[in-house]
Structure formats: structure tokens, C-alpha cells
Amino acid sequence: MLSEQVQLEMHHQMVRIRRFEETLQQVYMEGKSPAFDIAAGPVPGEMHLAAGQEPVAAGVCLHLRVSDAVTATHRPHHIALAHGMDMQRMMAEIFGKDTGLGHGKGGHMHLFDPATHFGCSGIVAEGMPTAVGHALAFKKQGRDEVAVSFFGEGAANQGAFHESLNLAALWNLGVVFVCEDNAWAISVPKEKATAIANNSDRAAAYGIPGVLIPDNDPVAVYEAAGEAVARARAGRGPTLIEVKTDRLLGHFEGDAQIYRTKDEMETLTQRDALKLYERRLIAAGTLTEDGAGQVWVAAQAEVDAAIEYARQSPYPEPEAALLHVFA
Ligand SMILES: Cc1ncc(C[n+]2csc(CCOP(=O)(O)OP(=O)(O)O)c2C)c(N)n1
């Protein structure tokens, strides 16, 4: 049984993420509509939001120290927030501002933060070998920090997935691989691209534990991640966790999602993991209706402050364009 504190903290993190993603969804569209113009408005470029995938972030990251290494994907906000990234500097980076984590050069898919040992990339599957490298470094330094790699089920068909699992297993490294199976890689359904139903079964090929979380439940994720992180910290090697999660929004903002049926969209809304979890906490008396409302209001205020910080921040000077980049 999870402590009330952990249950409430997971709810808090999930609400923060949801408000962040939904607010950013609105702001992103400023200046881009009615004719979608990807370069216009305060947030230029693509935008991949993770509403619906909050249980994965909240359930895993509550076990981590900021000194643990985390790698994520082109859909990184939920993980970055749950791992403790500064929301204002993160938002400023998304807006391309000089006060951003990468002085506005990376944007939303390239959030790099030494303070929380966090990195992500627009290159699918990039984070897996990077996490193995982090874990190898921790081992050589005699530290008990762990590395966690989050990736989509589409990425699990890349060679880097297999290479990473093999080396992590062979060298007995403290890596937790977390597959966020949201059933879609852009518009490609999983069953059209993957030979087996559950990527967690692939762990057996490398002699490591494979754990399947069949629904988008933060408590189940928290429990599985607890074991995997403890195992990694104790020097007992890697684990692969697969969570069947839900991408409530499009692959990117502006995606018309013509590949999804109306029925699927309705089912997704009805089984929204955050709403179900909140109702469960209220039914159990762990949270009151008022208390839940306050969490949403506080989260909105935190996000609004981050948006305001990003809007007010200056763009980098043109002379800085070639600083800190490969040229
Ligand atoms: C190496 C590489 N190949 C292809 C792409 C184009 N691409 C961007 S996202 C994506 C789908 C990724 O699907 P998945 O790993 O399931 O993550 P999700 O988008 O569902 O979070 C693809 C193919 C890319 N960015 N990098």
C-alpha cells in the first residue's frame, strides 16, 4: 500500500503536467491558425505533447534523485517536469528565449539540464544508448545513481533498442528502460510495425526482467519502477518496463488525426488516467473535491507564471547564433 503522501504527490505531478501541456497547446496555436503556420506565433517549430502519459512520468520519477540520469524523447515535457526540471527555464527554452536551458537553441525536443541530469532528443531511440553510457559512467565512478531511458513503442523497433539492452545486460548496468506504448508511432499503429504484442517480452532475449503494466495506472507504474530502480541501484542490472499508456492528443499539434476513429477518441477520453486516478483518490477519502480543485488551481498558476516568464524573456542576441553549436 502506497503512503498517502506518495499517492497525493503523484496526483500533484500529473495535474502539473496536464495543465502544462493543455496550456501550451493553446499558446502554441497563437498566430498559427486558421491556416496552420508552423513558424508563426510565440512557439515556433513542432510540438509533441504528452497529455495522457502522465502516469508513466509520475510513477517512475518519484523514485529518482536529481543526480540520476534521465533520457527522454521528442515528447519530453511530462518526464522533465516530474524529474524536477525548472518549469520557467524549460518554458523559456520552448519559446526559444535566451533564458531557456539551452539559450533557446534546442526548443521543446532538446531540453538539456545539468541540474537534473536530463537530456532528450528529436532522434527516435537516441536516449537509450545515452542512458547506457550514463550508467556505465556511474558504475566506473562507484556511484549508485541510476539511468532511466524513456522511449515510445515505435523506438523499440530501432537497432539502438537491442544494442542498448544487450550492453546494459552484458555489463550489468543500472539502467531502467521504460517503454511508453501509446499504440501509435505518428500515424502507424503498433500492430502494423511490431512483430509481438508486448515489448516487455523482448527483455527475455537479454536475460533481464521484463515487466508489463497493462493499463495506464500510476500506482502500478510506481510499484514496478520502485523494484526496477532499487535493483539498478543495488548493482543488480537493468530492467525493461512497458506501460500501455494513452496519447490523448495528436502526434504533434496540428495533426488532424484522420487515422484514428471517433470511437477510439471517445474511449480515450473516457479512460483518461488522470481523471480516473483523481476519482479513485476522492472515493478513498485520500483527497477531497476541494483539495483536488486547489491542486488544479495551483498548477495553473505555476504554468501561467512560467508562460509569463517565457514571454517576457529576451531572444538571444544574433551574435550568439554560432556559440555552443557545431559549426
Ligand atoms: C531516427 C528517427 N527516425 C524517424 C524519425 C521520425 N519520427 C519522429 S517521431 C516518430 C514516431 C515515434 O513513435 P514512438 O517511438 O512510438 O513515440 P511517440 O511519438 O508515440 O511518443 C518518428 C518515426 C525520427 N525523428 N528519428
The ligand as a MOL file (V3000), in Angstrom:
LIG
                    3D

  0  0  0     0  0            999 V3000
M  V30 BEGIN CTAB
M  V30 COUNTS 26 27 0 0 0
M  V30 BEGIN ATOM
M  V30 1 C 15.7910 8.1200 -36.1640 0
M  V30 2 C 14.4550 8.7530 -36.4870 0
M  V30 3 N 13.6200 8.1450 -37.3520 0
M  V30 4 C 12.4230 8.6950 -37.6340 0
M  V30 5 C 12.0450 9.8810 -37.0630 0
M  V30 6 C 10.6720 10.4940 -37.3770 0
M  V30 7 N 9.7780 10.2720 -36.2300 0 CHG=1
M  V30 8 C 9.5710 11.2390 -35.3070 0
M  V30 9 S 8.5630 10.7360 -34.0830 0
M  V30 10 C 8.3630 9.2210 -34.7890 0
M  V30 11 C 7.4670 8.1790 -34.1640 0
M  V30 12 C 7.9220 7.7900 -32.8190 0
M  V30 13 O 6.9730 6.9170 -32.2530 0
M  V30 14 P 7.1770 6.3820 -30.7920 0
M  V30 15 O 8.6070 5.9950 -30.5820 0
M  V30 16 O 6.1540 5.3460 -30.5380 0
M  V30 17 O 6.9370 7.6690 -29.8710 0
M  V30 18 P 5.6260 8.5640 -29.6930 0
M  V30 19 O 5.6520 9.6000 -30.7750 0
M  V30 20 O 4.4470 7.6720 -29.7680 0
M  V30 21 O 5.7900 9.1990 -28.3530 0
M  V30 22 C 9.0920 9.1120 -35.9590 0
M  V30 23 C 9.1400 7.9260 -36.8220 0
M  V30 24 C 12.9410 10.4900 -36.1680 0
M  V30 25 N 12.6480 11.6350 -35.5580 0
M  V30 26 N 14.1310 9.8950 -35.8690 0
M  V30 END ATOM
M  V30 BEGIN BOND
M  V30 1 1 1 2
M  V30 2 1 2 3
M  V30 3 2 2 26
M  V30 4 2 3 4
M  V30 5 1 4 5
M  V30 6 1 5 6
M  V30 7 2 5 24
M  V30 8 1 6 7
M  V30 9 2 7 8
M  V30 10 1 7 22
M  V30 11 1 8 9
M  V30 12 1 9 10
M  V30 13 1 10 11
M  V30 14 2 10 22
M  V30 15 1 11 12
M  V30 16 1 12 13
M  V30 17 1 13 14
M  V30 18 2 14 15
M  V30 19 1 14 16
M  V30 20 1 14 17
M  V30 21 1 17 18
M  V30 22 2 18 19
M  V30 23 1 18 20
M  V30 24 1 18 21
M  V30 25 1 22 23
M  V30 26 1 24 25
M  V30 27 1 24 26
M  V30 END BOND
M  V30 END CTAB
M  END
